[in-house]
Amino acid sequence: MDFSKHLGVLRRYALVLTRDGERAEDLVQEALLRALEGAHTWRDGGDVRKWLLSIVHNTHVSRVRRQRTEREAEGAVAAQSAGAHAPPQTDGVDLGQTMRALMDLSEEQREVLVLVAIEGVSYRDAADCLGIPIGTLMSRLGRARAALRAATGRSTAEKAAAGTGLRVVR
């Protein structure tokens, strides 16, 4: 089985889950090792990407349960990012603001938002990867989108434009 064409998706998803490049790489490596060890469980004709994303997710959940040190890491990451300088370009500022808002979402909301909105995974496949009902996924996705809009100030801009008949495009 060739996993190499799915490495980008796995790395991006792992980075969102762990919020740390080194931890994300470790997570992908551990998940790929589990995939190789569990290759006998693979059903021919299934979606390899969905299977691998499920393994990354389950590996991450296992790590969180085992280690319970994420709060300390979040504090260290937050302290580093506080001193960072945002680029002067508007797009760079918007992107940085959006990324900070994304990382401030709960893990459950980040997972569904990244899988559906960024990686383009279908609702059904994302729900299967996360092991949750599709209704729960849709609820989390709606709350994540609303929280992201509120955190980036887009909901207020859209409300202000609603009275003028204009549409806010970013």
C-alpha positions in Angstrom: 0.0 0.0 0.0 1.4 3.4 -1.0 0.7 6.1 1.7 3.0 8.7 0.2 0.3 10.6 -1.8 -1.7 11.2 1.4 1.2 12.6 3.5 0.3 16.2 2.9 -3.3 15.7 4.2 -2.1 13.7 7.2 0.5 16.3 8.1 -1.9 19.2 7.8 -4.5 17.4 9.9 -1.9 16.4 12.5 -0.6 19.9 12.7 -4.1 21.2 13.5 -4.6 18.6 16.1 -1.3 19.0 17.9 -0.6 22.7 17.2 3.2 21.9 17.0 5.2 20.9 13.9 7.4 18.4 15.7 4.5 16.7 17.5 2.6 16.7 14.3 5.4 14.8 12.5 5.7 12.4 15.4 1.9 11.8 15.2 2.0 11.1 11.5 4.9 8.7 11.9 3.1 6.8 14.7 -0.1 6.7 12.7 1.7 5.4 9.6 3.4 2.8 11.8 0.0 1.7 13.1 -1.4 1.7 9.6 1.4 -0.6 8.4 1.0 -2.9 11.5 -2.8 -3.0 10.9 -2.7 -3.3 7.1 -4.3 -6.7 7.4 -7.5 -4.9 8.7 -7.7 -2.8 5.5 -10.7 -3.6 3.3 -10.0 -3.5 -0.5 -12.0 -0.9 -2.3 -12.3 1.4 0.7 -11.0 5.0 0.9 -7.4 4.9 2.0 -7.4 8.6 2.9 -10.4 8.2 5.1 -8.8 5.2 6.8 -5.5 7.0 7.3 -7.2 10.1 8.7 -9.1 7.9 11.1 -5.8 6.3 12.3 -4.3 9.8 12.8 -7.3 10.9 14.8 -7.4 7.8 16.9 -3.7 7.9 17.5 -4.0 11.5 18.6 -6.9 10.7 21.0 -4.8 7.9 22.5 -1.9 10.3 23.0 -4.0 12.9 24.7 -5.5 10.4 27.1 -2.0 9.0 27.8 -0.1 12.2 28.3 -2.5 14.9 29.5 0.2 17.6 29.0 -1.4 19.5 26.3 -2.4 22.5 28.5 1.3 23.1 29.3 2.2 23.0 25.6 -0.6 25.4 24.7 0.8 27.9 27.3 4.2 27.6 25.8 2.9 28.1 22.2 0.8 31.1 23.3 3.7 32.7 25.0 5.8 32.4 21.8 3.1 33.7 19.5 2.5 36.8 21.7 5.9 38.2 20.7 5.5 37.5 17.0 5.1 40.4 14.6 2.2 40.3 12.2 3.1 41.1 8.5 2.1 44.6 7.4 0.0 43.2 4.5 -3.8 43.1 5.1 -4.0 39.5 3.8 -1.2 38.4 6.1 -2.9 40.0 9.0 -6.3 38.4 8.2 -4.7 35.0 7.7 -2.8 35.3 11.0 -5.9 36.4 12.8 -7.9 33.5 11.3 -5.2 31.0 12.2 -5.1 32.2 15.8 -8.9 32.0 16.0 -8.8 28.5 14.5 -6.2 27.4 17.0 -8.3 28.9 19.8 -11.3 26.7 18.9 -11.9 23.6 20.9 -10.3 20.4 19.6 -13.7 19.0 18.5 -14.5 22.1 16.5 -11.0 22.3 15.0 -11.2 18.7 13.8 -14.4 19.0 12.0 -13.6 22.4 10.5 -10.3 21.3 9.1 -11.6 18.0 7.7 -14.6 19.5 6.0 -13.7 23.1 5.1 -10.0 22.8 4.5 -9.4 19.2 3.4 -12.7 18.8 1.6 -13.7 15.6 3.3 -17.4 14.9 2.9 -19.6 15.2 6.0 -20.2 11.4 6.1 -16.5 10.6 5.7 -15.5 13.1 8.3 -18.1 11.8 10.7 -16.8 8.2 10.1 -13.2 9.4 10.6 -14.0 10.9 14.0 -16.4 8.2 15.0 -19.3 10.5 15.6 -22.9 10.8 14.1 -23.2 13.1 11.1 -25.6 15.3 13.1 -23.0 15.8 15.8 -20.5 16.7 13.1 -22.8 19.2 11.5 -23.6 20.8 14.9 -19.9 21.1 15.7 -19.1 22.5 12.3 -21.8 25.1 12.6 -20.6 26.2 16.0 -17.0 26.2 14.8 -17.8 28.4 11.8 -19.8 30.8 14.0 -17.0 31.0 16.5 -14.4 31.6 13.8 -16.6 34.4 12.3 -17.1 36.0 15.7 -13.4 35.8 16.6 -12.3 37.3 13.3 -14.9 40.1 13.4 -16.6 38.9 10.2 -20.0 38.5 11.8 -20.2 42.2 12.7 -19.0 43.3 9.3 -21.6 41.1 7.6 -24.4 42.5 9.9 -23.3 46.0 9.1 -23.4 45.3 5.4 -26.8 43.6 5.6 -28.5 46.9 6.1 -26.9 48.3 3.0 -27.7 45.4 0.7 -23.9 44.9 0.2 -22.2 41.6 0.5 -18.9 41.4 2.5 -16.3 39.5 0.5 -12.9 38.7 2.1 
